[in-house]
Amino acid sequence: MIVEVLGIFERNKGAVLMLEAVRAELKKSFPNAELAVPTWMSREARDQFGVLGVIPPNNGIRTLVYNLLPSFVLRRRGLVKASQVDVVLDASGFSYGDYWGTEKLRHRLLERLKGWKNKKNVAVLLPQALGAFEKDGIAKVFGDSLKYLDRVFVRDNVSAKYVAGISADSKIKRSPDFTNVLKADLPAEFAATKGAALLIPNEKMATGDRAHQRDAYVAFMIQSAKALQKSGRNVSILLHEGRRDRVIADAINDELATKLPIVNASSALDTKAIIANADLIVSSRFHGLVSALSNGVPSLACGWSHKYQELMDDYGNGQLLVDVEKPETWSEKLNALLEVADSPAARASIRTRADAQRKLTDAMWQDVRELIKSKRFS
């Protein structure tokens, strides 16, 4: 069985964590399944992650030429045809809605499924944030995509409302981000980060249509660093996306009397392990927050979409979300984080919520495995 995973980019550690979570879960029931990704991921990265490359079904002459070659020839190059894929799992995370535009949804999802989907093939939208669907006919394109999907998992209430405005089909369900069940051991080389307070920046908070808030965002991260240093904690900056977030990290250090160590683990799993073993975090990276909260680590979020508030609510810490454009609230939010971090009862509450979230993810995967078994092996 060949399982294609959509939405995976090697430079995005959150996406890589989703790929690893898919791999871990499928092994439980389908140990011989082979994972594949679209060929937008480089051959080097595909080899690194041990996945095949799926030739795009609608890429003009290039697709035509590849499809004329025997499958065994393509296999030697680590490639398979789109028609050879048995299961499509979309792990895009947050890619479908007005912010991203209609063409991304049409190209990545609708065009991939049209002409491929049949009664035996399985297509699942794994838990992700979705919507809104108000611009440029995007609601119709999403509605058309739903026709080819066997399951659609939304990971928050806001996304569920957006989807409900298009369809109330019973195949649409709620489930949290599924990297919350993924485990990773802390490598010896990062042992010094155990118990640290981590600042996790996100360049998306200061670029594109949020470029106007760059100064405010950097100022918030600087204030966070100073507050954590003042609390007597061992503070570091963790780069969740490496080079792209380094600019923000350097801007923070430029304003600190005592510079912070900058930690950059090349592996997504190592990065997750560092976060899971932290004392607390201030994060603008969504999967940084998931890695922390799912391991009972108190977290202060500073985000740019509804998915951040919804995630914090799921873990009973909805109050720990910062509005970067309201500097008058920053001190209060940072103090609230420190109070949670210093409270054994508050930490225990996060762990209890984390257990409940993992059970929901386990139920989601059980549903997916049963769906695959019923369609592929019945």
GUSE-693642 format. One line per 2 residues: number of its first residue (from 0); for each residue x, y, z of C-alpha. Coordinates in pm, whole numbers, plus 50000, padded with zeros to 5 digits. Each point is the difference from the previous one (the first is absolute). Layout:
BEGIN
NUM = X,Y,Z ~ ...;
//
This chain:
BEGIN
0 = 50000,50000,50000 ~ 50132,50343,49901;
2 = 49890,50292,50217 ~ 50057,50350,49866;
4 = 50026,50277,50260 ~ 49915,50348,49872;
6 = 50119,50328,50146 ~ 50347,49894,50114;
8 = 50294,50238,49951 ~ 50339,49904,50135;
10 = 50080,50354,50120 ~ 49689,50008,50219;
12 = 50067,49800,50317 ~ 49632,49996,50090;
14 = 49928,49831,49667 ~ 50281,49751,50055;
16 = 49855,49917,50342 ~ 49669,49925,49830;
18 = 50177,49769,49755 ~ 50170,49816,50286;
20 = 49668,49973,50186 ~ 49837,49848,49691;
22 = 50286,49752,49968 ~ 49978,49896,50366;
24 = 49623,49947,49989 ~ 49985,49810,49672;
26 = 50267,49757,50119 ~ 49760,49877,50267;
28 = 49761,49843,49751 ~ 50175,50020,49664;
30 = 50370,49927,50060 ~ 50066,49945,49629;
32 = 49843,50325,49885 ~ 50231,50231,49806;
34 = 49984,50375,50054 ~ 50021,50241,49710;
36 = 49987,50377,49951 ~ 49958,50222,49693;
38 = 50323,50066,49811 ~ 50003,50362,50113;
40 = 50212,49852,50282 ~ 50356,49959,49877;
42 = 50149,49656,49926 ~ 50257,50058,50273;
44 = 49730,50072,50258 ~ 49788,49705,49886;
46 = 50297,49770,50045 ~ 50069,50150,50342;
48 = 49645,49934,50120 ~ 49971,49665,49824;
50 = 49703,50089,49779 ~ 49917,49958,49632;
52 = 49922,50284,49762 ~ 49662,50015,49827;
54 = 50009,50129,49643 ~ 49747,50285,49972;
56 = 49689,49882,49812 ~ 49950,50337,49826;
58 = 50341,50132,49906 ~ 49981,50005,49622;
60 = 50268,49838,49785 ~ 50216,49903,50297;
62 = 49720,49789,50147 ~ 49925,49847,49661;
64 = 50363,49896,49948 ~ 50034,49850,50349;
66 = 49673,49810,49965 ~ 50129,49835,49682;
68 = 50290,49846,50195 ~ 49961,49656,50164;
70 = 49937,50012,50372 ~ 50319,49806,50081;
72 = 50207,50267,49823 ~ 49837,50275,50204;
74 = 50053,49802,50321 ~ 50374,50008,49944;
76 = 49972,50378,50029 ~ 49774,49982,50303;
78 = 49691,50097,49802 ~ 49647,49868,49960;
80 = 49712,50106,49777 ~ 49702,50176,50155;
82 = 49781,49712,49880 ~ 50202,49757,50216;
84 = 49906,50180,50323 ~ 49741,49820,50214;
86 = 49947,50253,50279 ~ 50030,50380,50009;
88 = 50040,50163,50340 ~ 49999,50380,49994;
90 = 50213,50139,50283 ~ 50013,50361,49881;
92 = 49938,50136,50350 ~ 49869,50342,49901;
94 = 49989,50058,49625 ~ 49637,50017,49893;
96 = 49806,50322,50042 ~ 49983,50363,49898;
98 = 50349,50079,50128 ~ 50157,49751,49757;
100 = 49771,50048,49702 ~ 49799,49780,49770;
102 = 50277,49871,49775 ~ 50198,49836,50279;
104 = 49691,49800,50101 ~ 49917,49916,49641;
106 = 50352,49892,49905 ~ 50104,49810,50311;
108 = 49675,49826,50090 ~ 49722,50011,49739;
110 = 50214,49934,49693 ~ 50192,49727,50183;
112 = 49684,49810,50088 ~ 49803,50044,49677;
114 = 50058,49712,49761 ~ 50179,49799,50270;
116 = 49727,49934,50255 ~ 49806,49676,49964;
118 = 49809,49765,50227 ~ 50316,49828,50128;
120 = 50222,50304,50047 ~ 49992,50193,50327;
122 = 50032,50378,50040 ~ 50013,50166,50342;
124 = 50048,50360,50105 ~ 50196,49954,50323;
126 = 49932,50246,50285 ~ 50074,50355,49895;
128 = 49882,50358,50030 ~ 49767,50102,49718;
130 = 49829,50314,49867 ~ 49866,50252,49969;
132 = 49840,49929,49660 ~ 49862,50335,49886;
134 = 50217,50122,49710 ~ 50049,49918,49631;
136 = 49766,49699,49983 ~ 50213,49806,50246;
138 = 49692,49855,50173 ~ 49900,49823,49677;
140 = 50347,49857,49948 ~ 50008,49870,50357;
142 = 49650,49858,49957 ~ 50111,49824,49681;
144 = 50301,49858,50186 ~ 49774,49858,50271;
146 = 49837,49772,49742 ~ 50326,49805,49967;
148 = 50089,49981,50370 ~ 49901,49706,50221;
150 = 50074,50188,50323 ~ 50056,50365,50084;
152 = 50147,50077,50342 ~ 49995,50358,50124;
154 = 50206,50075,50306 ~ 49813,50294,50155;
156 = 49655,50149,50048 ~ 50060,50301,49775;
158 = 50105,49776,49712 ~ 49698,49778,50065;
160 = 49768,50299,49964 ~ 50161,50103,49672;
162 = 49964,49648,49860 ~ 49644,49967,50128;
164 = 49911,50302,49787 ~ 50084,49787,49695;
166 = 49894,49651,50104 ~ 49854,49812,50295;
168 = 50108,49658,49871 ~ 50051,49739,50272;
170 = 50350,49926,49869 ~ 50111,50336,50145;
172 = 50133,49951,50353 ~ 50193,50187,50268;
174 = 50345,49884,50115 ~ 50309,50182,50136;
176 = 50340,50037,49842 ~ 50133,49646,49978;
178 = 50366,50069,50081 ~ 49893,50003,50365;
180 = 50055,49622,50022 ~ 50346,50006,49841;
182 = 50284,49927,50243 ~ 50364,50101,49968;
184 = 50302,49945,50227 ~ 50228,50288,50095;
186 = 50342,49947,49837 ~ 50304,50022,50226;
188 = 50135,50295,49801 ~ 49702,50209,50115;
190 = 49998,49886,50362 ~ 50086,50354,50115;
192 = 49661,50122,49875 ~ 49807,49777,50242;
194 = 49791,50218,50231 ~ 50069,50317,49802;
196 = 49755,50281,49925 ~ 49978,50026,49622;
198 = 49915,50285,49769 ~ 49881,49864,49663;
200 = 49971,50277,49738 ~ 49813,49987,49670;
202 = 50104,50217,49708 ~ 49641,49987,49871;
204 = 49906,50231,50286 ~ 50214,50272,49844;
206 = 49981,49952,49623 ~ 49746,50012,49718;
208 = 49672,50161,50099 ~ 50126,50013,50361;
210 = 50317,50194,49918 ~ 49844,50311,50157;
212 = 50016,49834,50345 ~ 50363,49890,49979;
214 = 50126,50258,50251 ~ 49721,49918,50244;
216 = 50060,49626,49967 ~ 50374,50029,50060;
218 = 49931,50232,50295 ~ 49766,49741,50150;
220 = 50258,49724,49965 ~ 50265,50224,50157;
222 = 49769,50075,50294 ~ 49932,49628,50034;
224 = 50371,49922,50009 ~ 50063,50260,50268;
226 = 49707,49880,50212 ~ 50119,49639,49984;
228 = 50357,50101,50081 ~ 49876,50204,50296;
230 = 49811,49694,50129 ~ 50336,49825,50037;
232 = 49938,49740,49730 ~ 50246,49858,49753;
234 = 49878,50165,49678 ~ 50079,49907,49639;
236 = 49865,50081,49656 ~ 49895,49694,49801;
238 = 49985,50018,49622 ~ 49705,49789,49889;
240 = 50058,50075,49632 ~ 50373,50070,50005;
242 = 50129,50269,49766 ~ 49669,50178,49945;
244 = 49949,50065,50372 ~ 50365,50087,50066;
246 = 49946,50362,49896 ~ 49743,50045,50277;
248 = 50226,49821,50250 ~ 50289,50233,49917;
250 = 49775,50305,50033 ~ 49901,49883,50350;
252 = 50359,49948,50109 ~ 50105,50339,49864;
254 = 49795,50165,50275 ~ 50101,49777,50292;
256 = 50283,50076,50240 ~ 50045,49626,50056;
258 = 49976,49822,49667 ~ 49796,49681,49977;
260 = 50132,49674,49857 ~ 49839,49921,49666;
262 = 49913,49632,49964 ~ 49951,49856,49653;
264 = 49940,49626,49966 ~ 49992,49884,49639;
266 = 49757,49717,50078 ~ 49630,50069,50055;
268 = 49984,49717,50254 ~ 50298,50141,50192;
270 = 49831,50341,50001 ~ 49684,49842,50138;
272 = 50200,49822,50271 ~ 50167,50325,50107;
274 = 49661,50168,50035 ~ 49846,49703,50182;
276 = 50275,50022,50262 ~ 49977,50376,50052;
278 = 49880,50176,50315 ~ 49778,50239,49802;
280 = 49985,50160,49656 ~ 49896,50323,49830;
282 = 49919,49891,49647 ~ 49874,50139,49672;
284 = 50038,49661,49830 ~ 49682,49791,50010;
286 = 50172,49663,50016 ~ 50237,50136,50259;
288 = 49693,50059,50215 ~ 49862,49652,49927;
290 = 50334,49840,50093 ~ 49999,50191,50329;
292 = 49637,49973,50108 ~ 49970,49633,49910;
294 = 50285,49939,50244 ~ 49858,50219,50277;
296 = 50237,50294,49938 ~ 49841,50340,50083;
298 = 49985,50220,49689 ~ 49932,50358,49900;
300 = 49882,50030,49640 ~ 50043,50290,49762;
302 = 49834,49905,49672 ~ 49857,50123,49675;
304 = 49684,49795,49938 ~ 49704,49850,50183;
306 = 50185,49670,50038 ~ 50210,50141,50288;
308 = 49705,50103,50217 ~ 49822,49673,49930;
310 = 50307,49796,50095 ~ 50047,50188,50327;
312 = 49631,49950,50082 ~ 50034,49625,49941;
314 = 50263,49986,50274 ~ 49806,50220,50241;
316 = 50240,50293,49962 ~ 49807,50230,49769;
318 = 50103,50299,50212 ~ 50365,49945,49905;
320 = 49979,50155,49654 ~ 50166,50332,49927;
322 = 49880,50267,49760 ~ 50324,50144,49867;
324 = 49826,50327,49918 ~ 49892,50056,50362;
326 = 50330,50062,50185 ~ 49811,50119,50308;
328 = 49901,49633,50059 ~ 50341,49839,49959;
330 = 50114,50021,50362 ~ 49672,49856,50124;
332 = 50025,49706,49758 ~ 50361,49928,50090;
334 = 49918,50008,50371 ~ 49710,49761,49937;
336 = 50238,49759,49824 ~ 50241,50009,50294;
338 = 49715,49937,50243 ~ 49893,49691,49803;
340 = 50359,49879,49978 ~ 50044,50037,50377;
342 = 49675,49819,50081 ~ 50011,49618,50026;
344 = 49620,49994,49975 ~ 50001,50206,49680;
346 = 50263,49774,49847 ~ 49798,49694,50097;
348 = 49695,50152,49832 ~ 50191,50038,49673;
350 = 50112,49637,50022 ~ 49640,49888,50058;
352 = 49888,50194,49693 ~ 50290,49851,49804;
354 = 49887,49648,50087 ~ 49649,50080,49877;
356 = 50134,50145,49675 ~ 50212,49690,49937;
358 = 49695,49778,50045 ~ 49820,50201,49734;
360 = 50294,49956,49765 ~ 50011,49626,50069;
362 = 49629,49980,49913 ~ 50062,50191,49676;
364 = 50275,49761,49892 ~ 49785,49700,50089;
366 = 49731,50140,49772 ~ 50251,50053,49718;
368 = 50146,49651,50036 ~ 49655,49839,49995;
370 = 49906,50206,49696 ~ 50311,49884,49813;
372 = 49940,49637,50097 ~ 49636,50010,49891;
374 = 50076,50150,49659 ~ 50335,49846,49917;
376 = 49975,49653,50150 ~ 49630,49907,50011;
//
